[in-house]
Amino acid sequence: TPIKSSAASDVYKRQKEDILELYINTIYFGDGYYGIKEACAGYLNKEPKDMNLAESTMMAGVPNAPSVYAPTANKELCKQRQNKVISSMVEHGYISREQADSIDQSFIDTINANE
């Protein structure tokens, strides 16, 4: 019946969201940061909920290879990876080309390694 399949779909969607949340809160972002909260505090000095689009797209690219893409490891590779994330978001309709073109990467140059 439609009610059952809707309920099953809701449960499945919630399970996927729980898995994604668990993943984001435990993966390695480089520089000793595990999880998005630690990484945001360390790299951006803010809470994840306070990230803007530029910061979010940068952070999304780091876990793929933190030793390469962390903003403290190689700023140019970090920006290249961010561009890949941005392109994928445009391709899949999450942001417009105009939004993508307006992303300012200059903040990456101000991120310093742990002291």
C-alpha positions in Angstrom: 0.0 0.0 0.0 1.2 3.6 -0.6 1.3 4.3 3.2 3.6 1.5 3.8 5.9 2.4 1.0 5.9 6.0 2.0 6.8 5.0 5.6 9.5 2.7 4.3 10.8 5.5 2.1 10.9 7.9 5.1 12.8 5.3 7.2 15.3 4.7 4.4 15.8 8.4 3.9 16.3 8.9 7.7 18.8 6.0 7.8 20.8 7.6 4.9 20.8 11.0 6.8 22.0 9.3 10.0 24.8 7.5 8.1 25.9 10.8 6.4 25.8 12.6 9.8 27.9 9.9 11.4 30.3 10.0 8.5 30.7 13.8 8.5 31.2 13.8 12.3 34.0 11.2 12.3 36.0 11.5 9.1 39.5 12.9 9.1 40.0 16.4 7.7 43.7 16.7 8.2 45.8 18.5 10.8 44.5 16.3 13.6 40.8 17.3 13.0 38.3 14.5 13.1 34.7 15.5 12.2 33.3 18.6 10.7 33.0 20.4 14.0 36.7 20.1 14.9 37.7 20.9 11.3 35.5 24.1 11.2 36.9 25.2 14.5 40.5 24.6 13.5 40.5 25.9 10.0 37.7 28.5 10.1 37.3 29.4 13.7 33.5 28.8 13.5 30.7 26.3 13.9 29.7 24.2 10.8 26.3 25.9 10.8 28.0 29.2 10.3 30.0 28.2 7.1 29.2 30.1 3.9 29.1 28.4 0.5 32.8 29.0 -0.2 33.8 27.5 3.1 31.4 24.6 2.8 32.7 23.6 -0.7 36.3 23.8 0.5 35.5 21.6 3.5 33.6 19.1 1.3 36.7 18.5 -0.7 39.2 17.9 2.0 38.3 14.4 3.3 39.0 12.9 -0.1 42.7 13.1 0.6 43.4 15.4 3.7 47.2 15.1 3.3 46.8 16.7 -0.2 43.7 18.8 0.0 43.8 20.3 3.5 44.2 24.1 3.2 47.3 23.9 5.3 48.9 21.1 3.1 48.7 22.8 -0.3 46.5 25.9 -0.9 46.5 25.5 -4.7 45.5 21.8 -4.6 42.9 22.7 -2.0 41.4 25.3 -4.4 41.5 22.9 -7.3 39.6 20.3 -5.2 37.1 22.9 -4.2 36.6 23.8 -7.8 35.8 20.1 -8.5 33.2 20.1 -5.7 31.7 23.3 -7.1 31.5 21.9 -10.6 29.8 18.7 -9.3 27.3 20.8 -7.4 26.5 22.8 -10.6 26.3 19.7 -12.7 23.8 18.1 -10.3 21.7 21.2 -9.9 22.6 22.0 -6.2 23.8 25.5 -7.1 23.6 27.7 -10.2 26.5 28.6 -12.4 26.2 32.2 -11.2 26.5 31.1 -7.6 29.5 29.0 -8.5 31.2 31.9 -10.3 30.7 34.2 -7.3 32.6 31.9 -4.8 35.7 33.7 -3.5 38.5 31.3 -2.7 40.8 34.0 -1.2 39.9 33.0 2.4 41.9 29.8 1.8 45.1 31.8 1.6 44.5 33.0 5.2 44.2 29.5 6.8 47.4 28.6 8.7 48.6 25.3 10.2 48.2 24.5 13.8 50.7 26.2 16.0 
